[in-house]
Amino acid sequence: MDHLFKGRREDYRLLTGQGLYAGDRQIEGAAHAVFLRADRAHAEILSIDTSAARAMPGVLAILTGADTKAAGFGSPSPLAVYPGRGGVKIKSPRRQVLAEDRVRYVGQEVAIVVAETAELALAGAEAIIVDYGDLPAVIDLEAALAPDATLLYPKIETNLAFDFDYGDEEGTAGAIASAAHVTRLAIDLPRIVGSPMEPKNCTASYDPATGRYDMYLPTQGMTLMRDSLSSGTGIPADQIIIHAQDVGGGFGVRTEGYSEYCAIMLASKTLGRPVKWTGTRAETFVSDHHARAGKLFGELALDKHGNFIALSVKWIVHGGGYLSQAGPLINTMPPRAHVSGFYRIPHIFGRHQVVLTTTTPTTAYRGAGRPNVSLLLERLVDEAARATGRDRVALRRQNLLGKEAFPHKTPVGVEYDSGDPAGMLDIALKESHWAGFEARRAESAARGKLRGIALTMFIEPSGAGKSPAEQAAIQFTENGTPQLFTTSGPSGQGHETAYPEIVGRVLGTDPLTIENRSSDPYGPKLQGDGTVGSRSTMLMGSALFNAAQDIVRKGKELAARDLEASAEDIEFANGAYAVRGTDLLVALYELARKNPGALDCNGEIKIHMTFPGGAHVAEVEIDPETGEVQLLDYVAVDDCGVALNHTLIEGQVHGGIVQGLGQVLCEQCVYDVESGQLMTGSYMDYAMPRAGDLVPFRLFDHSSPSPNNPLGVKGVGEAGTTGAVPTLTNAVLDALRQAGVRALDMPYTPGRVWQALAANR
């Protein structure tokens, strides 16, 4: 039946209940684990009494911080290995897999109880008595940086974990000082929880004979997870086998070897049997790494003609109770890569600070810092236009890079590969019927409603990675079926569809005859970094493309021998080799069957970046009586390079826009400043966008092929979020300006909007 699903071939399997998620794995003889978590934000651990819990029926083992410390467990290596301001390196405190001396955020893992059933393990956890010595919570960013702040790690002597800067500080300051106009903004970023459909869970099975750990867990890539677990436990990477087929949502929060996974590994080794843990939704809220969570400051300077002459940005973001692997990285280096957006800005300076606070650690989440960049820049442009009396679109057009400017090197030394900003802008204006907006606004006003519209431009980096190259392999089975092996961990991107299509085009065969085996633990050993940073198709797809081309070349020699002809006379087309000028031919798959292993090939591509971009327009309407914001229209014009499969592209952009809409209109994690308690620990308190909040998004492609890979593709997975956050924000503020509201921070919930309107009546 899967032939009916031409858009995404994996959909039939998933929609008919044939998916295999980590929680579906049933390992024979597995015991069950439950974690005891900190019920306070900051405290010394004075004692842990596990005696009553150990005596309870069915309890097999209890591990605490003393056990994980004795095992040598600690922190995965941070990805931000580059120096910061003044050459100072990141201050990354050791992560305590189970809390040893202190707890540093509500929900931190304190102990693990393993029992014959999950219910018995829960009863055991509830019987543990922990004596705490409370310490002040450190929730506010400015308070965390104050000279008299309570320190999370006294030995570090500061809560400032990383201070990173780039650009020309002196030149930028001078240009701002001499500018005809300077727009200044400060923006509070709400804290977001990824909360994938599939809660965090893990089964570990230790084999004492080999020292090998089989790990069944959700991941965005087997190499990412394996290396993270190895770094955090000291166990050699080749002794950790990752098993993951389907992943119920990744969004960036399914890449790191969480503390729970490491503790489960130790529990399995301690007991000599498999151990399974399935997290609850409440645990997802408190222990999955959060995202965004910071404050953005910006200054945009213009000359008297409206030309942008300087941009200064400053970020202060929460690192959390300890630093995740990706958190400091995504808040420093990637933002630098596109800080100037699509605009000509000769002077740029940026400074980004990552701060330790008694909150859940933060990490990459769809967009991974990119929406912050676009939000700050596009808010500055809108405000500069209003302050100087210029048209918002005209000011953008005046300062846009021209198509002929690409490849373009930014003032901070990053090279954009290709693009046509003005072309995307023109399509967005036309398709959104921008010219007729004032009539629509008047119609809304006649009904007592506030109508707003916004257009924003964005460019973002995609790709990169810590490995020097991405590798993939194509191997043929005994019956000649090609199997594709990559390090990717698909979580909705459509890899089962995209990868066979890429290879099928090269081999001249039906993609449905090709089998995809992403993150296969029994496949060839491959180098690569998994599904992050909108890199899968351009890197793993390109590696598969190169491997497929090698197969065609290798097959030519085999075909010449099989057809008893010279290799120079062999032609390849439609999946078969033929002797030029004759009807003699042999199919590629037949050659694979006749010559087992002879056509197997590995493909490789060096790690690089591409720069997708877009022009998005959103139109909204606000009911002043209720504060409700209604999305009326959304137009997205995107450049993702060569479009290989429009169905997959549209799905990715749709999902990204919805996640951006969630951040702008409703999503926010809130901590009580005094106690440090998470006030939004369930869907009763934390709002998510629903189908009724949406409209049919209207998507348009205006691609500039990338010269940086053989497919000419760019990333697309995070474009929707990167564009939606600034576009929806500016649209809401455009509507609110009609009632005198000139500034309001996200999320634009009905209550918050109503209060702002009421204050200005």
PEQUIHU-V542724 format. One record per residue. N is the residue number from 1. PHI is phi in radians with two decimals (none if undefined). Layout:
n:phi
N:PHI
N:PHI
This chain:
n:phi
1:none
2:-1.16
3:-1.21
4:-1.30
5:-1.75
6:-1.28
7:-1.25
8:-2.41
9:-1.20
10:-1.31
11:-1.08
12:-1.05
13:-1.11
14:-1.28
15:-1.30
16:-1.79
17:1.34
18:-1.76
19:-1.22
20:-2.16
21:-1.68
22:-1.02
23:-1.19
24:-1.34
25:-1.20
26:-2.02
27:-1.67
28:-1.02
29:1.39
30:-1.26
31:-1.50
32:-2.15
33:-2.07
34:-2.42
35:-1.77
36:-1.56
37:-2.05
38:-1.12
39:-1.75
40:-2.50
41:-1.39
42:-2.69
43:-2.90
44:-1.39
45:-1.59
46:-1.45
47:-2.88
48:-2.27
49:-1.83
50:-1.87
51:-1.08
52:-1.13
53:-1.15
54:-1.13
55:-1.51
56:-1.36
57:-1.02
58:1.41
59:-1.30
60:-1.79
61:-2.83
62:-2.33
63:-2.03
64:-2.19
65:-1.05
66:-1.09
67:-1.29
68:-1.21
69:-1.18
70:-1.11
71:-1.35
72:1.46
73:-1.34
74:-2.88
75:-1.69
76:-1.09
77:-1.10
78:-1.15
79:-1.43
80:-1.48
81:-1.66
82:-1.46
83:-1.29
84:-1.81
85:-1.02
86:1.21
87:1.40
88:-1.37
89:-1.41
90:-1.09
91:-1.76
92:-1.90
93:-1.15
94:-1.13
95:-1.29
96:-1.62
97:-0.98
98:-2.10
99:-0.94
100:-1.82
101:-1.86
102:-2.45
103:-1.85
104:-2.26
105:-2.96
106:-1.12
107:1.80
108:-1.10
109:-1.28
110:-1.90
111:-2.68
112:-2.17
113:-1.98
114:-2.01
115:-2.49
116:-1.19
117:-2.34
118:-1.14
119:-1.16
120:-1.20
121:-1.14
122:-1.11
123:-1.08
124:-1.13
125:-1.11
126:-1.23
127:-1.58
128:-1.32
129:-1.97
130:-2.00
131:-1.73
132:-1.90
133:-1.95
134:-1.11
135:-2.19
136:-1.10
137:-1.28
138:-2.14
139:-1.88
140:-1.40
141:-1.13
142:-1.11
143:-1.13
144:-1.15
145:-1.66
146:-1.14
147:-1.00
148:-1.75
149:-1.15
150:-1.19
151:-1.59
152:-1.24
153:-2.29
154:-0.95
155:-1.16
156:-1.36
157:1.22
158:-2.87
159:-1.69
160:-1.47
161:-1.43
162:-2.65
163:-2.19
164:-2.14
165:-2.41
166:-2.81
167:1.56
168:-1.84
169:-1.16
170:-1.19
171:-1.13
172:-1.18
173:-1.06
174:-1.14
175:-1.15
176:-1.16
177:-1.12
178:-1.71
179:-1.26
180:-1.26
181:-2.62
182:-2.28
183:-1.74
184:-2.14
185:-2.45
186:-2.25
187:-2.25
188:-1.52
189:-1.75
190:-1.15
191:-1.40
192:-2.08
193:-1.91
194:-1.13
195:0.77
196:-1.07
197:-0.94
198:-1.64
199:-1.06
200:-1.07
201:-2.76
202:-2.84
203:-2.17
204:-2.03
205:-2.30
206:-1.66
207:-1.88
208:-1.14
209:-1.19
210:-1.95
211:1.30
212:-1.64
213:-1.95
214:-1.65
215:-2.01
216:-1.95
217:-2.79
218:-1.36
219:-2.66
220:-1.57
221:2.92
222:-1.16
223:-1.23
224:-1.02
225:-1.22
226:-1.04
227:-1.18
228:-1.16
229:-1.12
230:-1.11
231:-1.16
232:-1.47
233:-2.08
234:1.42
235:-1.38
236:-0.94
237:-1.03
238:-1.29
239:-1.77
240:-2.04
241:-1.89
242:-1.65
243:-2.01
244:-2.71
245:-1.87
246:-1.81
247:-2.24
248:-1.41
249:1.75
250:-2.03
251:1.08
252:1.80
253:-1.62
254:-2.07
255:-2.03
256:-1.67
257:-1.36
258:-1.06
259:-0.97
260:-1.03
261:-1.09
262:-1.14
263:-1.12
264:-1.13
265:-1.06
266:-1.15
267:-1.10
268:-1.13
269:-1.16
270:-1.11
271:-1.53
272:1.25
273:-2.65
274:-1.11
275:-2.29
276:-2.08
277:-2.32
278:-2.12
279:-1.28
280:-1.61
281:-1.13
282:-1.09
283:-1.17
284:-1.04
285:-1.16
286:-1.64
287:-2.10
288:-1.13
289:-1.04
290:-1.53
291:-2.60
292:1.01
293:1.01
294:-3.00
295:-2.30
296:-2.03
297:-2.25
298:-2.55
299:-2.32
300:-2.07
301:-1.82
302:-2.16
303:-1.50
304:-1.18
305:-1.64
306:1.59
307:-1.42
308:-1.26
309:-2.09
310:-2.79
311:-2.41
312:-2.14
313:-2.25
314:-2.47
315:-2.05
316:-2.22
317:-2.25
318:-1.28
319:-1.56
320:1.84
321:-1.21
322:-2.60
323:-1.64
324:-1.23
325:-1.10
326:-1.61
327:-0.93
328:-1.09
329:-1.14
330:-1.22
331:-1.70
332:-2.31
333:-1.19
334:-1.04
335:-1.01
336:-1.00
337:-1.16
338:-2.45
339:-1.04
340:-1.54
341:1.04
342:-1.56
343:-1.85
344:-1.48
345:-2.37
346:-1.21
347:-2.09
348:-2.45
349:-2.48
350:-2.36
351:-2.42
352:-2.23
353:-2.08
354:-1.89
355:-2.06
356:-1.38
357:-2.42
358:-1.45
359:-2.38
360:-1.02
361:-0.98
362:-1.88
363:-2.61
364:-1.19
365:-2.51
366:-0.57
367:1.89
368:0.77
369:1.60
370:-1.09
371:-1.05
372:-1.10
373:-1.06
374:-1.16
375:-1.06
376:-1.10
377:-1.16
378:-1.27
379:-1.17
380:-1.07
381:-1.13
382:-1.06
383:-1.19
384:-1.14
385:-1.09
386:-1.16
387:-1.18
388:-1.75
389:1.29
390:-1.79
391:-1.24
392:-1.06
393:-1.25
394:-1.09
395:-1.11
396:-1.12
397:-1.03
398:-1.07
399:-1.84
400:-1.21
401:-1.21
402:-1.42
403:-1.00
404:-1.24
405:-1.37
406:-1.62
407:-1.12
408:-2.11
409:-1.71
410:-1.34
411:-1.06
412:-1.74
413:1.55
414:-1.66
415:-1.84
416:-1.31
417:-1.40
418:-2.82
419:2.95
420:-2.48
421:-1.00
422:-1.11
423:-1.10
424:-1.17
425:-1.03
426:-1.08
427:-1.14
428:-1.09
429:-1.13
430:-1.16
431:-1.26
432:-1.53
433:0.94
434:-0.98
435:-1.10
436:-1.68
437:-1.14
438:-1.05
439:-1.15
440:-1.20
441:-1.12
442:-1.12
443:-1.12
444:-1.13
445:-1.06
446:-1.12
447:-1.67
448:1.42
449:-1.93
450:-1.82
451:-2.01
452:-2.37
453:-2.48
454:-2.63
455:-2.14
456:-2.29
457:-1.99
458:-2.64
459:-2.34
460:-2.53
461:-1.42
462:-2.36
463:1.81
464:1.15
465:2.71
466:-1.49
467:-1.38
468:-1.25
469:-2.62
470:-1.86
471:-2.07
472:-2.54
473:-2.45
474:-2.17
475:-2.24
476:-1.83
477:-1.35
478:-1.05
479:-1.61
480:1.55
481:-1.41
482:-1.29
483:-2.10
484:-1.84
485:-2.09
486:-2.46
487:-1.54
488:-1.23
489:-2.12
490:-1.20
491:-2.40
492:2.07
493:-1.36
494:1.57
495:-1.09
496:-1.11
497:-1.64
498:-1.17
499:-1.12
500:-1.07
501:-1.16
502:-1.07
503:-1.21
504:-1.07
505:-1.15
506:-1.28
507:-1.42
508:1.21
509:-2.25
510:-1.17
511:-0.99
512:-1.19
513:-1.56
514:-1.93
515:-1.83
516:-1.71
517:-2.33
518:-1.23
519:0.86
520:-1.43
521:-1.19
522:-1.78
523:-1.49
524:-1.14
525:-1.30
526:-2.21
527:-1.70
528:2.83
529:-2.24
530:1.37
531:-1.68
532:-2.54
533:1.12
534:0.92
535:-2.06
536:-1.06
537:-1.20
538:-1.26
539:-1.77
540:-1.16
541:-1.09
542:-1.18
543:-1.10
544:-1.15
545:-1.04
546:-1.12
547:-1.12
548:-1.13
549:-1.12
550:-1.12
551:-1.08
552:-1.07
553:-1.18
554:-1.12
555:-1.14
556:-1.10
557:-1.17
558:-1.13
559:-1.15
560:-1.06
561:-1.17
562:-1.17
563:-1.64
564:0.95
565:-2.43
566:-1.32
567:-1.05
568:-1.17
569:-1.64
570:-1.61
571:-2.06
572:-2.09
573:-2.83
574:0.94
575:1.39
576:-2.52
577:-1.80
578:-2.35
579:-1.42
580:-0.92
581:1.42
582:-2.28
583:-1.77
584:-1.38
585:-2.70
586:-2.52
587:-1.29
588:-1.01
589:-1.13
590:-1.17
591:-1.08
592:-1.12
593:-1.19
594:-1.28
595:-2.22
596:-0.94
597:1.42
598:-1.20
599:-1.77
600:-1.09
601:-2.49
602:-1.81
603:-2.08
604:-2.59
605:-2.52
606:-1.19
607:-1.17
608:-2.67
609:-2.03
610:-2.18
611:-2.31
612:-1.21
613:-2.78
614:-2.99
615:-2.27
616:-2.03
617:-2.27
618:-2.19
619:-2.22
620:-2.29
621:-2.37
622:-2.06
623:-1.59
624:-1.10
625:-1.29
626:-2.08
627:1.39
628:-1.31
629:-1.76
630:-2.00
631:-1.35
632:-1.76
633:-2.75
634:-2.52
635:-2.04
636:-2.19
637:-1.89
638:-2.19
639:-1.96
640:-1.98
641:1.26
642:-1.14
643:-1.52
644:-1.53
645:-2.63
646:-1.15
647:-1.07
648:-1.16
649:-1.08
650:-1.10
651:-1.07
652:-1.17
653:-1.17
654:-0.98
655:-1.05
656:-1.14
657:-1.10
658:-1.11
659:-1.18
660:-1.16
661:-1.08
662:-1.04
663:-1.11
664:-1.30
665:-1.77
666:-2.63
667:-1.46
668:-2.96
669:-1.52
670:-2.18
671:-1.83
672:-1.23
673:-1.12
674:-1.38
675:-1.60
676:1.35
677:-1.32
678:-1.34
679:-1.53
680:-2.15
681:-1.76
682:-2.77
683:-1.26
684:-1.26
685:-2.01
686:-2.01
687:-1.50
688:-2.14
689:-1.12
690:-2.12
691:-1.00
692:-1.19
693:-1.47
694:-1.82
695:-2.27
696:-1.15
697:-1.15
698:-1.89
699:-1.91
700:-2.41
701:-1.82
702:-2.43
703:-1.61
704:-2.08
705:-0.96
706:-1.44
707:-1.42
708:-1.62
709:-2.65
710:-1.16
711:-1.53
712:1.28
713:-1.63
714:-2.24
715:-1.26
716:-2.47
717:-1.10
718:-1.99
719:-1.10
720:-1.03
721:-1.23
722:-1.06
723:-1.46
724:-1.22
725:-1.05
726:-1.23
727:-1.18
728:-1.18
729:-1.05
730:-1.16
731:-1.17
732:-1.10
733:-1.17
734:-1.12
735:-1.19
736:-1.14
737:-1.06
738:-1.12
739:-1.90
740:1.54
741:-1.51
742:-1.85
743:-2.70
744:-2.86
745:-1.53
746:-1.17
747:-1.45
748:-1.57
749:-1.29
750:-0.95
751:-1.11
752:-1.18
753:-1.15
754:-1.07
755:-1.09
756:-1.12
757:-1.18
758:-1.09
759:-1.20
760:-1.86
761:-1.27
